[in-house]
């Protein structure tokens, strides 16, 4: 039986120009006219112990973390129908999974150790729309959300095990608490999917669309930021929704939970540090300079936040901050790679900057010009 819990919608007060710019950008990325995304528009970044994997337009790059040199590029020649911008997913068995956001609706598994370019392990092409979010791997099953509204479950060889049709477009990576899968949709709902029955267990209605993955807490709570200018709390036992905090702008990136502290930013440029145990902000929201699109990154002494204007901020436990200027605009979340802090900007010839944990630049990666 599916439980559908409906909630009164709250009018969205803030509709920042940036939000429309971001949607316009995504619309162009996903446009059926060309399916082309330039490498300077939006990037997806992930790492393993030795390599950074950068999805940037028609290519995915592997970059040596030791020196910033290119290890390989996939494919050799760009294909206007294939566009990559979701963070590549490195699986426990060593595959690298990338999804095309172009007119070619392929989910591709690469062997990242196989050479330059890397070989394909398999290709899943049964979806009807684009891959905007990275999949989730759990219990040796790949759970891949697609723009066609389906959650696809694949085995590690790329074979379809099952799929379930949810409402709206799925542009967000699922999360799990070890029992259910939690999948937000652009239809303002969050779907709880039972991987055993392959069906929707229950649904809750949120106040706005969610772009960031749900944060799973240990107390049967989920936290999501939405375009309703708020962070909402879903009780997975009671199947209820409540407000954690009303924000000054719309929340794009996923909140980050560190013990009892929940960190998030909004598109008006405000940064929040919310103490869940105390039920209040640790300090008043701060506004470093510009829109915060990506999720924060928690370090031992600071929280790192990037802004659309191209600044990297280190924020301490009192809300005081210092900054580092990055060339270009930043929409993606910063990524920690050992003792390196990686930032992938947009509108820059340099696709990746590496800093030490104090903000000193170590190296940059600029791909060679296409001949």
PABA-442726 format. One record per residue (C-alpha): residue number from 0; y, z, x; chain. Coordinates in Angstrom, 2 decimals, padded with zeros to 5 digits. Last residue first. Layout:
BEGIN
{NUM, {Y, Z, X}, "A"}
...
This chain:
BEGIN
{370, {020.03, -032.83, 042.69}, "A"}
{369, {020.31, -029.41, 041.08}, "A"}
{368, {022.58, -027.05, 042.99}, "A"}
{367, {020.82, -024.21, 044.80}, "A"}
{366, {020.63, -020.94, 042.95}, "A"}
{365, {023.14, -018.17, 043.75}, "A"}
{364, {021.63, -014.75, 044.43}, "A"}
{363, {023.76, -011.93, 045.79}, "A"}
{362, {023.12, -009.22, 048.37}, "A"}
{361, {023.67, -005.55, 049.18}, "A"}
{360, {026.91, -004.77, 047.34}, "A"}
{359, {027.93, -001.10, 047.52}, "A"}
{358, {027.88, 000.59, 044.09}, "A"}
{357, {026.64, 004.04, 045.11}, "A"}
{356, {023.09, 003.29, 043.97}, "A"}
{355, {022.95, 000.23, 046.21}, "A"}
{354, {024.08, -003.04, 044.72}, "A"}
{353, {022.33, -006.34, 043.96}, "A"}
{352, {024.15, -009.17, 042.18}, "A"}
{351, {022.36, -011.96, 040.28}, "A"}
{350, {023.33, -015.31, 038.82}, "A"}
{349, {026.17, -016.22, 041.17}, "A"}
{348, {027.84, -019.34, 039.79}, "A"}
{347, {029.42, -017.06, 037.19}, "A"}
{346, {030.03, -017.40, 033.46}, "A"}
{345, {027.41, -014.74, 032.74}, "A"}
{344, {026.44, -011.81, 034.92}, "A"}
{343, {023.00, -010.49, 035.98}, "A"}
{342, {023.34, -006.99, 037.46}, "A"}
{341, {020.75, -005.31, 039.67}, "A"}
{340, {020.94, -001.75, 041.03}, "A"}
{339, {018.81, -001.29, 044.10}, "A"}
{338, {017.03, 001.78, 045.41}, "A"}
{337, {013.81, 000.92, 043.59}, "A"}
{336, {014.75, -001.88, 041.23}, "A"}
{335, {016.99, -000.48, 038.47}, "A"}
{334, {018.26, -002.96, 035.89}, "A"}
{333, {021.75, -003.35, 034.41}, "A"}
{332, {021.77, -004.44, 030.74}, "A"}
{331, {022.81, -007.99, 029.89}, "A"}
{330, {026.20, -009.05, 028.49}, "A"}
{329, {028.24, -009.06, 031.69}, "A"}
{328, {031.13, -011.42, 032.26}, "A"}
{327, {031.74, -013.05, 035.62}, "A"}
{326, {032.17, -011.70, 039.16}, "A"}
{325, {031.36, -007.99, 039.28}, "A"}
{324, {033.99, -005.28, 039.81}, "A"}
{323, {032.74, -001.77, 040.62}, "A"}
{322, {033.94, 001.23, 038.65}, "A"}
{321, {034.32, 005.00, 038.70}, "A"}
{320, {033.75, 007.40, 035.83}, "A"}
{319, {034.36, 010.83, 034.39}, "A"}
{318, {032.46, 011.61, 031.19}, "A"}
{317, {031.46, 015.11, 032.24}, "A"}
{316, {027.84, 014.24, 033.04}, "A"}
{315, {028.91, 011.38, 035.33}, "A"}
{314, {029.68, 007.75, 034.47}, "A"}
{313, {029.16, 004.92, 036.99}, "A"}
{312, {030.79, 001.77, 035.62}, "A"}
{311, {030.07, -001.89, 036.47}, "A"}
{310, {032.85, -004.22, 035.43}, "A"}
{309, {032.66, -007.86, 034.39}, "A"}
{308, {034.97, -008.00, 031.36}, "A"}
{307, {031.99, -007.77, 029.00}, "A"}
{306, {031.20, -004.30, 030.25}, "A"}
{305, {028.37, -002.73, 032.21}, "A"}
{304, {027.27, 000.90, 032.01}, "A"}
{303, {025.48, 003.01, 034.60}, "A"}
{302, {024.73, 006.64, 033.74}, "A"}
{301, {025.10, 008.93, 036.69}, "A"}
{300, {023.45, 011.60, 038.82}, "A"}
{299, {019.72, 010.83, 038.56}, "A"}
{298, {020.20, 007.34, 037.13}, "A"}
{297, {020.26, 006.33, 033.45}, "A"}
{296, {020.93, 002.67, 032.64}, "A"}
{295, {023.06, 001.84, 029.59}, "A"}
{294, {022.01, -000.89, 027.15}, "A"}
{293, {023.83, -004.22, 027.18}, "A"}
{292, {026.84, -005.16, 025.04}, "A"}
{291, {029.60, -002.77, 026.04}, "A"}
{290, {032.91, -004.37, 025.07}, "A"}
{289, {035.89, -003.68, 027.30}, "A"}
{288, {037.79, -001.15, 029.40}, "A"}
{287, {036.35, 002.28, 030.20}, "A"}
{286, {036.46, 003.63, 026.63}, "A"}
{285, {035.23, 007.20, 026.45}, "A"}
{284, {033.62, 008.96, 023.50}, "A"}
{283, {034.44, 012.67, 023.44}, "A"}
{282, {032.11, 014.84, 025.52}, "A"}
{281, {028.55, 016.04, 025.08}, "A"}
{280, {028.63, 014.50, 021.60}, "A"}
{279, {026.99, 016.57, 018.89}, "A"}
{278, {023.69, 017.56, 017.32}, "A"}
{277, {022.93, 020.27, 019.85}, "A"}
{276, {019.37, 019.17, 020.53}, "A"}
{275, {020.31, 015.50, 020.21}, "A"}
{274, {023.14, 015.70, 022.74}, "A"}
{273, {025.00, 012.42, 022.33}, "A"}
{272, {026.63, 010.63, 025.27}, "A"}
{271, {028.78, 007.81, 023.87}, "A"}
{270, {030.53, 004.84, 025.47}, "A"}
{269, {033.25, 002.89, 023.66}, "A"}
{268, {034.04, -000.76, 024.44}, "A"}
{267, {034.73, -001.99, 020.90}, "A"}
{266, {031.33, -003.67, 021.02}, "A"}
{265, {029.56, -000.33, 021.21}, "A"}
{264, {027.85, 001.82, 023.81}, "A"}
{263, {024.79, 004.05, 023.91}, "A"}
{262, {023.35, 007.17, 025.53}, "A"}
{261, {021.01, 009.70, 023.89}, "A"}
{260, {020.56, 012.99, 025.72}, "A"}
{259, {017.74, 015.42, 024.91}, "A"}
{258, {015.28, 014.09, 027.54}, "A"}
{257, {016.87, 010.79, 028.56}, "A"}
{256, {017.02, 008.46, 025.54}, "A"}
{255, {018.66, 005.04, 025.89}, "A"}
{254, {020.32, 003.32, 022.92}, "A"}
{253, {019.44, -000.34, 022.44}, "A"}
{252, {022.25, -002.84, 022.95}, "A"}
{251, {024.35, -004.30, 020.13}, "A"}
{250, {026.17, -001.39, 018.48}, "A"}
{249, {029.11, -002.33, 016.26}, "A"}
{248, {032.35, -000.50, 016.89}, "A"}
{247, {033.94, 002.91, 016.45}, "A"}
{246, {030.58, 004.65, 016.07}, "A"}
{245, {029.20, 006.68, 013.18}, "A"}
{244, {026.68, 009.12, 014.57}, "A"}
{243, {023.12, 010.21, 013.84}, "A"}
{242, {023.03, 008.72, 010.37}, "A"}
{241, {019.94, 009.15, 008.22}, "A"}
{240, {016.90, 007.08, 007.31}, "A"}
{239, {013.71, 008.30, 005.65}, "A"}
{238, {010.07, 007.45, 006.08}, "A"}
{237, {009.11, 011.14, 005.82}, "A"}
{236, {006.73, 010.93, 008.77}, "A"}
{235, {008.47, 008.17, 010.72}, "A"}
{234, {011.89, 009.84, 010.40}, "A"}
{233, {014.33, 007.01, 011.14}, "A"}
{232, {017.63, 007.93, 012.77}, "A"}
{231, {020.65, 005.63, 012.69}, "A"}
{230, {023.29, 004.88, 015.30}, "A"}
{229, {026.45, 003.58, 013.69}, "A"}
{228, {028.90, 000.75, 013.41}, "A"}
{227, {026.95, -001.12, 010.69}, "A"}
{226, {026.00, -003.71, 013.31}, "A"}
{225, {023.18, -001.41, 014.37}, "A"}
{224, {021.96, 001.11, 016.89}, "A"}
{223, {018.44, 002.40, 016.43}, "A"}
{222, {016.82, 005.78, 016.99}, "A"}
{221, {013.25, 006.55, 015.96}, "A"}
{220, {011.99, 010.04, 015.19}, "A"}
{219, {008.53, 011.53, 015.02}, "A"}
{218, {009.51, 014.38, 017.37}, "A"}
{217, {008.53, 012.68, 020.64}, "A"}
{216, {011.28, 010.07, 020.47}, "A"}
{215, {010.86, 006.30, 020.13}, "A"}
{214, {013.99, 004.23, 020.78}, "A"}
{213, {014.05, 001.08, 018.65}, "A"}
{212, {014.68, -002.20, 020.51}, "A"}
{211, {018.24, -003.53, 020.44}, "A"}
{210, {019.51, -006.27, 018.11}, "A"}
{209, {019.57, -004.38, 014.79}, "A"}
{208, {021.18, -005.80, 011.64}, "A"}
{207, {023.06, -003.37, 009.43}, "A"}
{206, {022.83, -000.41, 007.06}, "A"}
{205, {019.10, 000.04, 007.45}, "A"}
{204, {016.35, -000.46, 004.89}, "A"}
{203, {013.03, 001.18, 005.55}, "A"}
{202, {009.64, -000.50, 005.37}, "A"}
{201, {006.10, 000.82, 005.25}, "A"}
{200, {002.56, 000.11, 006.41}, "A"}
{199, {002.99, -003.63, 006.97}, "A"}
{198, {-000.35, -005.24, 007.68}, "A"}
{197, {-002.63, -006.09, 010.58}, "A"}
{196, {-005.04, -003.34, 009.38}, "A"}
{195, {-005.55, -001.89, 012.85}, "A"}
{194, {-002.17, -002.88, 014.27}, "A"}
{193, {-000.36, -001.06, 011.42}, "A"}
{192, {003.16, -002.46, 011.19}, "A"}
{191, {006.26, -000.37, 010.48}, "A"}
{190, {009.07, -002.72, 009.51}, "A"}
{189, {012.74, -001.96, 010.04}, "A"}
{188, {015.18, -003.66, 007.72}, "A"}
{187, {018.66, -005.12, 007.96}, "A"}
{186, {017.43, -008.73, 007.43}, "A"}
{185, {017.97, -009.34, 011.17}, "A"}
{184, {014.66, -007.62, 011.68}, "A"}
{183, {013.54, -004.44, 013.41}, "A"}
{182, {009.86, -004.08, 014.37}, "A"}
{181, {008.14, -000.72, 014.80}, "A"}
{180, {004.46, -000.89, 015.73}, "A"}
{179, {002.30, 001.98, 014.56}, "A"}
{178, {-000.02, 004.50, 016.20}, "A"}
{177, {000.92, 004.96, 019.83}, "A"}
{176, {004.60, 005.50, 019.07}, "A"}
{175, {005.33, 001.81, 019.37}, "A"}
{174, {008.34, -000.43, 019.95}, "A"}
{173, {008.95, -004.07, 019.05}, "A"}
{172, {011.28, -006.35, 021.04}, "A"}
{171, {014.11, -007.66, 018.86}, "A"}
{170, {015.06, -011.11, 017.57}, "A"}
{169, {012.77, -011.25, 014.53}, "A"}
{168, {014.32, -013.40, 011.83}, "A"}
{167, {014.17, -012.28, 008.22}, "A"}
{166, {011.28, -010.60, 006.45}, "A"}
{165, {007.90, -009.96, 008.00}, "A"}
{164, {004.92, -012.30, 008.11}, "A"}
{163, {001.92, -010.85, 009.93}, "A"}
{162, {-000.11, -012.46, 012.68}, "A"}
{161, {-003.64, -012.18, 013.96}, "A"}
{160, {-005.76, -012.55, 017.09}, "A"}
{159, {-004.07, -015.65, 018.49}, "A"}
{158, {-005.46, -016.54, 021.90}, "A"}
{157, {-003.08, -016.24, 024.84}, "A"}
{156, {-005.61, -015.05, 027.39}, "A"}
{155, {-004.37, -011.46, 027.20}, "A"}
{154, {-005.09, -011.39, 023.48}, "A"}
{153, {-002.36, -012.39, 021.09}, "A"}
{152, {-000.72, -010.58, 018.15}, "A"}
{151, {002.11, -012.56, 016.54}, "A"}
{150, {004.86, -010.87, 014.53}, "A"}
{149, {006.18, -013.50, 012.17}, "A"}
{148, {009.74, -013.95, 010.92}, "A"}
{147, {010.17, -017.53, 012.17}, "A"}
{146, {012.46, -016.20, 014.91}, "A"}
{145, {009.41, -014.81, 016.69}, "A"}
{144, {008.17, -011.32, 017.56}, "A"}
{143, {005.36, -011.17, 020.18}, "A"}
{142, {002.81, -008.35, 020.30}, "A"}
{141, {000.56, -008.97, 023.32}, "A"}
{140, {-002.66, -006.96, 023.19}, "A"}
{139, {-004.19, -005.15, 026.14}, "A"}
{138, {-003.67, -001.72, 024.53}, "A"}
{137, {000.07, -002.40, 024.21}, "A"}
{136, {002.07, -005.33, 025.56}, "A"}
{135, {005.46, -005.85, 023.86}, "A"}
{134, {007.03, -009.29, 023.68}, "A"}
{133, {010.50, -010.23, 024.96}, "A"}
{132, {013.08, -011.21, 022.38}, "A"}
{131, {014.63, -014.56, 021.40}, "A"}
{130, {011.50, -016.69, 021.10}, "A"}
{129, {012.38, -019.68, 018.94}, "A"}
{128, {010.85, -020.94, 015.70}, "A"}
{127, {007.67, -022.27, 014.12}, "A"}
{126, {005.15, -020.43, 016.25}, "A"}
{125, {001.85, -022.13, 017.14}, "A"}
{124, {002.81, -022.98, 020.73}, "A"}
{123, {000.95, -020.45, 022.88}, "A"}
{122, {000.73, -021.65, 026.49}, "A"}
{121, {-001.77, -020.45, 029.08}, "A"}
{120, {-002.15, -019.43, 032.71}, "A"}
{119, {000.65, -021.69, 033.90}, "A"}
{118, {001.04, -022.24, 037.63}, "A"}
{117, {003.96, -020.92, 039.64}, "A"}
{116, {006.41, -023.42, 041.11}, "A"}
{115, {006.28, -022.57, 043.92}, "A"}
{114, {003.05, -020.66, 044.45}, "A"}
{113, {000.35, -018.82, 042.52}, "A"}
{112, {001.62, -015.26, 042.72}, "A"}
{111, {003.74, -015.39, 039.54}, "A"}
{110, {000.81, -016.68, 037.44}, "A"}
{109, {002.76, -017.77, 034.38}, "A"}
{108, {002.14, -017.14, 030.69}, "A"}
{107, {004.19, -019.24, 028.29}, "A"}
{106, {005.35, -018.71, 024.71}, "A"}
{105, {006.42, -022.14, 023.54}, "A"}
{104, {008.81, -023.05, 020.74}, "A"}
{103, {010.18, -026.23, 022.32}, "A"}
{102, {013.51, -026.58, 020.53}, "A"}
{101, {014.97, -023.93, 022.80}, "A"}
{100, {014.57, -020.15, 022.96}, "A"}
{99, {011.46, -020.53, 025.09}, "A"}
{98, {009.39, -017.44, 025.75}, "A"}
{97, {008.34, -016.03, 029.10}, "A"}
{96, {005.27, -014.01, 030.03}, "A"}
{95, {004.56, -013.13, 033.65}, "A"}
{94, {000.91, -012.22, 034.17}, "A"}
{93, {-000.15, -009.47, 036.57}, "A"}
{92, {-002.83, -007.59, 034.62}, "A"}
{91, {-000.39, -004.86, 033.53}, "A"}
{90, {001.96, -007.54, 032.12}, "A"}
{89, {005.25, -008.64, 033.67}, "A"}
{88, {007.56, -009.65, 030.81}, "A"}
{87, {010.43, -012.05, 031.48}, "A"}
{86, {013.76, -010.78, 030.07}, "A"}
{85, {014.85, -013.05, 027.18}, "A"}
{84, {017.10, -015.94, 028.24}, "A"}
{83, {014.90, -019.01, 028.69}, "A"}
{82, {015.57, -022.46, 027.24}, "A"}
{81, {012.99, -025.24, 026.95}, "A"}
{80, {013.91, -028.35, 024.98}, "A"}
{79, {016.48, -029.47, 027.55}, "A"}
{78, {013.75, -029.47, 030.22}, "A"}
{77, {014.86, -028.57, 033.73}, "A"}
{76, {012.91, -029.87, 036.68}, "A"}
{75, {010.73, -027.69, 038.90}, "A"}
{74, {009.91, -025.37, 036.01}, "A"}
{73, {009.99, -022.58, 037.01}, "A"}
{72, {011.66, -021.53, 040.26}, "A"}
{71, {010.10, -019.77, 043.22}, "A"}
{70, {010.69, -017.16, 045.90}, "A"}
{69, {014.49, -017.40, 045.92}, "A"}
{68, {016.16, -015.17, 048.48}, "A"}
{67, {017.91, -011.94, 047.50}, "A"}
{66, {016.93, -010.13, 050.69}, "A"}
{65, {014.43, -007.36, 049.99}, "A"}
{64, {014.30, -007.89, 046.24}, "A"}
{63, {012.86, -011.38, 046.67}, "A"}
{62, {013.93, -013.49, 043.68}, "A"}
{61, {011.67, -015.18, 041.13}, "A"}
{60, {013.65, -017.57, 038.97}, "A"}
{59, {013.14, -018.77, 035.39}, "A"}
{58, {014.83, -022.04, 034.52}, "A"}
{57, {016.39, -023.98, 031.63}, "A"}
{56, {018.95, -021.28, 030.95}, "A"}
{55, {018.68, -018.20, 033.12}, "A"}
{54, {015.58, -016.03, 032.97}, "A"}
{53, {015.57, -013.86, 036.09}, "A"}
{52, {012.50, -012.21, 037.57}, "A"}
{51, {013.25, -009.75, 040.36}, "A"}
{50, {010.51, -009.26, 042.92}, "A"}
{49, {008.98, -006.60, 045.14}, "A"}
{48, {007.98, -003.61, 043.02}, "A"}
{47, {008.35, -005.40, 039.68}, "A"}
{46, {011.55, -006.53, 038.04}, "A"}
{45, {013.12, -007.74, 034.80}, "A"}
{44, {016.22, -009.75, 033.89}, "A"}
{43, {017.32, -011.92, 030.98}, "A"}
{42, {020.45, -014.02, 031.39}, "A"}
{41, {023.12, -015.44, 029.11}, "A"}
{40, {025.68, -018.24, 029.45}, "A"}
{39, {025.94, -019.19, 033.13}, "A"}
{38, {022.47, -020.67, 033.33}, "A"}
{37, {023.48, -023.14, 030.65}, "A"}
{36, {021.58, -023.07, 027.40}, "A"}
{35, {020.30, -026.26, 025.86}, "A"}
{34, {018.53, -026.48, 022.52}, "A"}
{33, {020.56, -029.60, 021.89}, "A"}
{32, {021.31, -029.99, 018.22}, "A"}
{31, {018.85, -027.40, 016.96}, "A"}
{30, {021.14, -024.76, 018.27}, "A"}
{29, {019.47, -021.62, 019.59}, "A"}
{28, {021.72, -021.21, 022.59}, "A"}
{27, {024.70, -022.46, 020.62}, "A"}
{26, {023.97, -019.97, 017.86}, "A"}
{25, {023.51, -017.28, 020.48}, "A"}
{24, {026.96, -017.98, 021.86}, "A"}
{23, {028.46, -018.10, 018.39}, "A"}
{22, {026.76, -014.80, 017.64}, "A"}
{21, {028.24, -013.37, 020.80}, "A"}
{20, {031.68, -014.75, 020.02}, "A"}
{19, {031.41, -013.43, 016.48}, "A"}
{18, {030.63, -010.03, 017.88}, "A"}
{17, {033.47, -010.32, 020.37}, "A"}
{16, {035.97, -010.84, 017.58}, "A"}
{15, {035.06, -007.38, 016.43}, "A"}
{14, {033.94, -006.90, 012.85}, "A"}
{13, {034.64, -003.27, 012.19}, "A"}
{12, {034.40, -001.76, 008.75}, "A"}
{11, {030.91, -002.79, 007.77}, "A"}
{10, {030.42, -001.81, 004.14}, "A"}
{9, {027.72, 000.85, 003.68}, "A"}
{8, {024.48, -000.19, 002.06}, "A"}
{7, {022.64, 002.31, -000.11}, "A"}
{6, {019.10, 002.75, 001.13}, "A"}
{5, {015.82, 001.33, -000.08}, "A"}
{4, {012.45, 002.65, 000.88}, "A"}
{3, {009.66, 000.14, 000.61}, "A"}
{2, {006.19, 001.68, 000.86}, "A"}
{1, {003.46, -000.88, 001.31}, "A"}
{0, {000.00, 000.00, 000.00}, "A"}
